[in-house]
């Protein structure tokens, strides 16, 4: 029944063509296949008829797409175009000089991250699911169960806009300093001693009242964000799984402006209006590739406890589900929350939130099922404590620098977590 209803919803959206015309993010955007956030939609050249493929993300002009009045533009005056206007499954996409009345250039971005050809029921599709550089992109009948039709939008970490969403209270260009009054809304999650939490900008606030304006509080200085004061964290547990990174723990979060006694709330990139909580909150990390943006993440924080998970790959939305917003940390992210331990481990994926065998439980339905068991972990290492320290940056010719060679803002990046 759930799949049937989702299919009906997608069909209605495709017929309307207007419910979610463009992404929530502003400006020139990378368009990345949901199965691999290290690849980007790329025009082969700026000539009419140039093919459209995926390539490793570099932030080149050929990968900067803007959504403008139903057109998806690159190089300023070229538009994503259906070759010969063919509605056949498998037709390849190209770019062509923009021509507003041209129906072959009209697309819209759906609420479930499909890029659909307006009025045709066809969606941009990663041909054969092939993630190799140079794979030409095709159109295929839209399906809400096909991971090859999920396309995320976002940014290079060294080319962020001042603000990424309408109504944003802070900024995504945070610089390389640190300030306890920073309005930085760009967070990182890398390891037990290198992560940020979302928390209020002003003292004595509740998460429920400030969820749209939270700012980044980090364990590393040098990212332009606020740093967590000494004594904030009393236990931290980081895990890397095949599909996500997760950090959980306990502490005194009145030190980062949460009102004492506040039971907190859930934060994620998909608020009711399509913008995030916080609005414009971006999350990056180095675990699955240098400075990759996490398009799916979920976090809970109260005055004494926190959890933060950032997901990749075709199951990212399922592993970083955000519909269980009153269930709290341990139910959503079963893990170690012990005080007095600071550890980093490899781990298996937890079972998806709310999924029990072939059934999905929905919040508010009685009875409430128990949390899933904590997934097995291994290769744990411990450190004495976590306190604010400067972010390290490599100046050599290692792989991290090569990935961003030639880019003026290279120095803003942290090194990959050890």
Residue pairs with C-beta under 8 A, 6 or more apart in sequence:
2 360
3 144
3 145
6 144
7 144
9 144
10 110
10 112
10 114
10 142
10 143
10 144
11 121
13 19
13 20
13 110
13 111
13 116
14 110
14 116
14 121
14 142
17 108
17 116
17 118
17 119
18 108
19 110
19 111
20 108
20 109
20 110
20 111
20 274
21 67
21 70
21 108
21 109
22 67
22 108
22 109
23 29
23 67
23 109
23 153
24 165
24 166
24 274
24 275
24 276
25 153
25 154
25 155
25 164
25 165
26 161
26 163
26 164
26 165
26 166
27 66
27 161
27 164
28 64
28 65
28 66
29 64
29 65
29 66
29 67
29 153
29 154
29 155
30 40
30 41
30 57
30 59
30 63
30 64
30 65
30 153
30 154
30 155
30 156
31 40
31 41
31 63
31 65
31 115
31 151
31 152
31 153
32 38
32 39
32 40
32 41
32 57
32 151
32 152
32 153
32 154
32 295
33 39
33 54
33 126
33 131
33 148
33 150
33 151
33 152
34 113
34 147
34 150
34 151
34 152
34 295
34 313
34 314
34 316
35 126
35 129
35 131
35 147
35 148
35 150
35 313
35 314
36 54
36 131
36 313
37 152
37 154
37 288
37 289
37 292
37 293
37 294
37 295
37 312
38 56
38 57
38 288
38 289
38 292
39 54
39 55
39 56
39 57
39 131
39 133
40 54
40 55
40 56
40 57
40 58
40 63
41 52
41 53
41 54
41 63
41 65
41 137
41 151
42 52
42 53
42 54
42 55
42 60
42 62
42 63
43 50
43 51
43 52
43 62
43 63
43 74
43 75
43 78
43 95
44 50
44 51
44 52
44 53
44 62
45 62
46 62
46 74
46 75
46 78
46 95
48 78
48 95
48 96
48 97
49 94
49 95
49 96
50 78
50 94
50 95
51 92
51 93
51 94
51 136
52 80
52 92
52 93
52 94
52 95
52 136
52 137
53 133
53 134
53 135
53 136
53 137
54 126
54 131
54 133
54 134
54 135
54 137
55 63
55 133
55 134
56 133
57 63
57 156
58 156
59 156
59 158
59 159
59 407
61 74
61 75
62 74
62 75
63 74
64 74
65 72
65 73
65 74
65 80
66 72
66 73
66 74
67 73
67 109
69 100
70 106
70 107
70 108
70 118
71 79
71 80
71 98
71 100
71 105
71 106
71 107
72 79
72 80
72 105
72 107
72 115
73 79
73 80
73 98
74 80
74 95
75 95
77 97
77 98
78 95
78 96
78 97
78 98
79 95
79 96
79 97
79 98
79 99
79 102
79 105
80 93
80 95
80 105
80 107
81 93
81 94
81 95
81 96
81 102
81 104
81 105
82 91
82 93
82 104
82 105
82 117
82 139
83 91
83 92
83 93
83 94
84 91
84 104
85 103
85 104
87 120
87 122
87 139
89 122
89 138
89 139
89 140
89 141
90 127
90 138
90 139
90 140
91 138
91 139
92 127
92 136
92 137
92 138
92 139
93 124
93 136
93 137
93 138
93 139
96 102
96 104
96 105
98 105
99 105
103 118
103 119
106 117
106 118
106 119
107 115
107 116
107 117
107 118
107 124
108 115
108 116
108 118
109 115
109 116
109 153
110 116
111 274
112 144
112 150
113 150
113 151
113 152
114 123
114 124
114 142
114 144
114 149
114 150
114 151
115 123
115 124
115 151
116 122
116 123
116 124
116 142
117 123
117 124
117 139
121 141
121 142
122 139
122 140
122 141
122 142
123 139
123 140
123 141
123 142
123 143
123 149
124 137
124 138
124 139
124 149
124 151
125 137
125 138
125 139
125 140
125 146
125 148
125 149
126 135
126 137
126 148
126 149
127 135
127 136
127 137
127 138
127 148
128 135
128 148
129 147
129 148
140 146
140 148
140 149
142 149
143 149
147 314
150 314
152 295
154 282
154 293
154 295
155 161
155 164
155 172
155 282
155 293
156 291
157 186
157 284
157 291
157 293
157 412
157 413
158 291
158 404
158 407
158 409
158 410
158 412
158 413
159 407
159 409
160 172
160 173
160 186
160 282
161 172
161 173
162 171
162 172
162 173
163 170
163 171
163 172
163 280
164 172
164 280
164 282
165 275
165 276
165 279
165 280
166 275
166 279
167 212
167 275
167 279
168 185
168 275
168 278
168 279
168 280
169 183
169 185
169 201
169 212
169 213
169 278
169 279
169 280
170 183
170 184
170 185
170 201
170 213
170 215
170 278
170 280
171 183
171 184
171 185
171 280
172 184
172 185
172 186
172 280
172 282
173 224
174 182
174 184
174 186
174 216
174 223
174 224
174 225
175 224
175 412
176 222
176 223
176 224
176 411
176 412
177 221
177 222
177 224
178 221
178 222
178 223
178 224
178 225
178 226
178 227
179 224
179 226
180 226
180 227
181 226
182 215
182 216
182 224
182 225
182 226
183 201
183 215
184 215
184 216
184 223
184 224
184 225
184 226
185 214
185 215
185 216
185 278
185 279
185 280
185 281
185 282
186 216
186 223
186 224
186 225
186 281
186 282
186 283
186 284
187 195
187 196
187 197
187 198
187 216
187 218
187 225
187 281
187 282
187 283
187 284
188 194
188 195
188 196
188 218
188 220
188 223
188 283
188 284
188 285
188 414
189 195
189 196
189 245
189 247
189 283
189 285
189 287
189 294
189 297
189 308
189 310
190 245
190 285
190 286
190 287
190 414
190 416
190 417
191 238
191 344
191 417
191 418
192 236
192 237
192 238
192 247
192 342
192 343
192 344
192 383
192 386
193 219
193 220
193 236
193 342
193 383
193 386
193 389
194 219
194 220
194 391
194 414
194 417
195 218
195 219
195 238
195 247
195 308
196 216
196 217
196 218
196 219
196 223
196 225
197 216
197 217
197 218
197 228
197 253
197 256
197 299
197 301
197 306
197 308
198 214
198 215
198 216
198 217
198 267
198 278
198 281
198 299
198 301
199 207
199 214
199 215
199 217
199 253
199 256
199 257
199 258
199 301
200 206
200 207
200 210
200 213
200 214
200 215
200 256
200 257
200 258
201 210
201 213
201 214
201 215
201 257
202 210
202 257
203 257
204 257
204 259
205 257
205 258
205 259
206 258
206 259
206 262
206 264
206 265
207 214
207 258
207 262
207 264
207 265
207 267
207 301
207 302
208 262
208 265
211 265
211 267
211 277
211 278
212 271
212 275
212 277
212 278
212 279
213 278
213 279
214 267
214 277
214 278
214 281
215 225
215 226
215 278
216 223
216 225
216 226
216 281
217 225
217 226
217 227
217 228
217 232
217 256
218 225
218 226
218 227
218 228
218 388
219 227
219 228
219 233
219 386
219 387
219 388
219 389
220 227
220 388
220 389
220 390
220 391
220 414
221 227
221 388
221 389
221 390
221 391
222 390
222 391
222 393
222 414
223 391
223 412
223 414
226 256
227 388
228 255
228 256
228 388
229 255
229 256
229 388
230 387
230 388
231 251
231 252
231 255
232 251
232 252
232 253
232 255
232 256
233 249
233 250
233 251
233 342
233 385
233 386
233 387
234 249
234 250
234 251
234 252
234 339
234 340
235 249
235 250
235 251
235 337
235 338
235 339
235 340
235 341
235 342
236 247
236 248
236 249
236 341
236 342
236 343
236 386
237 247
237 248
237 249
237 335
237 336
237 337
237 338
237 341
237 342
237 343
237 345
238 245
238 246
238 247
238 343
238 344
238 345
239 245
239 246
239 247
239 335
239 344
239 345
239 346
239 347
239 377
240 287
240 344
240 345
240 346
240 347
241 346
241 347
241 348
241 349
241 350
241 375
242 348
242 349
243 311
243 312
243 313
243 315
243 316
243 319
243 349
244 309
244 310
244 311
244 312
244 316
244 319
244 320
244 349
245 285
245 287
245 309
245 310
246 307
246 308
246 309
246 310
246 333
246 335
247 306
247 307
247 308
248 306
248 307
248 308
248 329
248 333
248 335
248 336
248 337
249 305
249 306
249 307
249 337
250 304
250 305
250 306
250 337
250 338
250 339
251 304
251 306
252 303
252 304
253 301
253 302
253 303
253 304
253 306
254 260
254 303
258 264
258 301
258 302
258 303
259 303
260 303
261 303
262 302
262 303
263 302
263 303
264 300
264 301
264 302
264 303
264 305
264 328
265 300
265 301
265 325
266 277
266 298
266 299
266 300
266 322
266 324
266 325
266 326
266 332
267 276
267 277
267 278
267 281
267 298
267 299
267 300
267 301
268 276
268 277
268 297
268 298
268 299
268 320
268 322
269 276
269 277
269 281
269 283
269 295
269 296
269 297
270 276
270 322
271 277
271 279
282 293
283 293
283 294
283 297
283 310
284 291
284 292
284 293
284 294
285 291
285 292
285 294
285 310
286 292
286 400
286 414
286 415
286 416
286 417
287 416
287 417
288 312
289 403
290 399
290 400
290 403
290 404
290 413
290 416
291 403
291 404
291 413
292 312
294 310
294 311
294 312
295 316
296 310
296 311
296 312
296 316
296 317
296 319
296 320
297 308
297 309
297 310
297 311
297 320
298 308
298 309
298 320
298 321
298 322
298 332
299 306
299 307
299 308
299 309
300 306
300 307
300 328
300 329
300 332
300 333
301 307
302 328
305 329
305 337
306 329
307 329
307 330
307 332
307 333
307 335
307 337
309 319
309 320
309 333
310 320
311 317
311 319
311 320
315 352
318 352
318 355
319 349
319 350
319 352
321 332
321 352
321 353
321 354
323 354
323 362
323 363
324 331
324 332
324 353
324 354
324 363
325 363
326 363
327 353
327 363
329 337
330 337
330 371
331 353
331 371
332 353
333 350
334 350
334 371
334 372
334 373
334 374
334 375
335 350
335 374
336 343
336 374
341 382
342 382
342 383
342 384
342 385
342 386
343 380
343 381
343 382
343 383
344 380
344 381
344 382
344 383
345 377
345 378
345 379
345 380
345 381
346 377
346 378
346 379
346 380
347 375
347 376
347 377
347 378
348 375
348 376
348 377
349 375
350 372
350 374
350 375
351 372
351 373
351 375
353 372
354 360
354 361
354 362
354 363
355 361
356 369
361 368
361 369
391 414
391 415
392 414
392 415
393 411
393 413
393 414
393 415
394 400
394 401
394 415
395 401
400 413
400 415
400 416
401 410
404 410
404 413
